[in-house]
Amino acid sequence: MQIVLAGNPNVGKSAVFSRLTGADVIAANYPGTTVEYARGTARLRGSSCEVLDLPGTYSLKGRSRAERVAGQMVQEADLVVNVVDATNLERNLNLTLDLLRLDVPVVVALNMWDEAVEHGVDIDVERLEEKLGVPVTPTCALSGQGIKELRDRIEDARPGQMEFPEEERWHVIGDIVEDVQTVRHRHPTLGEKLSHASVHPVWGPLMALLVLGVCFEFVRFLGEGLIAYIFEPLFTHLWLPVLGELSALLGGGGLLHDILIGKLIGGHIDFEQSFGLLSTGLYIPFAAVLPYIIAFYLALSLLEDIGYLPRLGVLVDNVMHRLGLHGLSIIPMMLGLGCNVPGALGTRVLETRKERFVASTLMAVCVPCMAQIAVVAGLLGKYGPLGFGVVFGTLFVLWLVLGLVLKHLVGGSAPEILVDIPPYRFPYWKSLAKKLWMRVRWFLKEAIPYVLLGVLLVNVLYAAGIIAVLRRLFQPVMRPVFGLPSEAVGALVVGFLRKDVAVGMLAPLDLGLRQLIVASVVLTAYFPCMATFVVLFRELGARDMALAAAIMLMSAFSVGGLLNQLLLALGL
């Protein structure tokens, strides 16, 4: 039997899903689309059932691709668990009525029951069950309250019998709510006061700066700590001796040695510069990047589960509209800071072609992934905040300017923001850990093959003399326009496979501060890595992807040239 969890965004579906399925969870795409959902297995009365956690949707007639897929999957299900936010019954019943018009067994989980009680909301569960004609049970997925009862009531699920004219829908919902719900007067809680302050025109931006600043320091602190105390010692004390033995076995040089181990630096293996499959190829994703990925996705998951991201979307809506987007576009941008691929997938929350195209292009051009940020930080760290600030200041200015240009060049509309703001709540740690593990596992699955492929390709191109040919071909451009040596061509070639590997290739070139800044900006903007390119191609289509690629190349070469001249004028 296949059970699907359907509900509005931010109603606690993922926590209910975690309570029902336990630990064995995988992410999957709906056939023929890139819309992702979670899939797990639950034991009900001794039988094994497949459970799907669908994308959040406000109705089965949604305009976004994710909402349309959710509607299709509901109609294909054997049984639907409708997860409803008990603190906002009226809004949630719109989807419930859609489900009750289908010939699919339904059971309603009144989730966040504890918050409803705390907010003075009283719901007559038996009366609501009588009105809807399907089982209804209160739950609190964070604490596990009601989950056992929900499992038991699943067997009582039945199709709804509710028919009504579409134009009477909200009258029906209003009558149900008036009949089953009463609200007691009470004073605002601390969480509600913070919620209001989060979107206040004065306090909101200050809170946003504080939250993002704390998150940045958290990512830096945790990432550096993982590197210093776990990953660096593992490579230095365990893996380096193994590579040393293998290097001696291969004679310390030769084609096979250079591919597997890389070049010896001063007679020793250097994980950052040797550039072998087993040295740099493994060190970059595991020791230099993975710690920051873990830290970033942990911070992002906390912001999601606490309920801050929707507030940030509302807060930046005015700025985003000036770029032809709405506030929720900040979510794919933030996802892109972890990895551009989920950032590209995150544009699905946007409703129109214009919004998806502009957001995808801005993210691919101006938002470096955490892997690239980590390597750039390693290269520019010795120069203090100056180099890092110029790189990201340039990318931010490019983000604003390019957004203003695309707003007027790309046809279409950008509708007003429509987003539910959930109450602040403590995260469900088990669900958060699953989400973190799925994201980290996905990164490793995507990153390692491309890193190894990139390192292998560079070594083969060097051995075949192709890099030397490209060097001579681009020499008239690299030095006069970007101020870079022709050896940097290899990094541009590899950038299509992995940006972090490409930036890492700059380390052996002994570049100055100005050159490192220009190279970092150009590598960020000029083209997405292969994995991001494939996802953008699927999301945007061939025509829009070709247009986006042309914009990326023009942006990278024009900004790189202008930045080089400006830094020269400033004496860098």
Secondary structure as UniProt FT lines:
FT   STRAND          2..6
FT   TURN            9..10
FT   HELIX           13..21
FT   TURN            22..23
FT   STRAND          25..29
FT   TURN            31..32
FT   STRAND          36..44
FT   TURN            45..46
FT   STRAND          47..53
FT   TURN            60..61
FT   HELIX           65..76
FT   STRAND          79..85
FT   HELIX           86..88
FT   HELIX           89..100
FT   STRAND          106..111
FT   HELIX           113..118
FT   TURN            119..120
FT   STRAND          121..123
FT   HELIX           125..132
FT   STRAND          136..138
FT   TURN            141..144
FT   HELIX           147..154
FT   TURN            155..156
FT   HELIX           166..168
FT   HELIX           169..180
FT   STRAND          181..183
FT   HELIX           190..198
FT   TURN            201..202
FT   HELIX           203..226
FT   HELIX           227..231
FT   HELIX           232..233
FT   HELIX           234..239
FT   HELIX           240..249
FT   TURN            250..252
FT   HELIX           255..260
FT   TURN            266..267
FT   TURN            271..273
FT   TURN            277..279
FT   HELIX           280..283
FT   HELIX           284..289
FT   HELIX           290..306
FT   HELIX           308..315
FT   HELIX           317..322
FT   TURN            323..324
FT   HELIX           327..329
FT   HELIX           330..338
FT   HELIX           340..345
FT   HELIX           346..349
FT   HELIX           353..366
FT   HELIX           370..380
FT   HELIX           381..383
FT   HELIX           385..409
FT   HELIX           429..464
FT   HELIX           466..477
FT   HELIX           478..482
FT   HELIX           486..488
FT   HELIX           489..494
FT   TURN            495..497
FT   HELIX           499..504
FT   TURN            505..506
FT   HELIX           507..509
FT   HELIX           513..525
FT   HELIX           530..540
FT   HELIX           542..569
FT   TURN            570..571
//
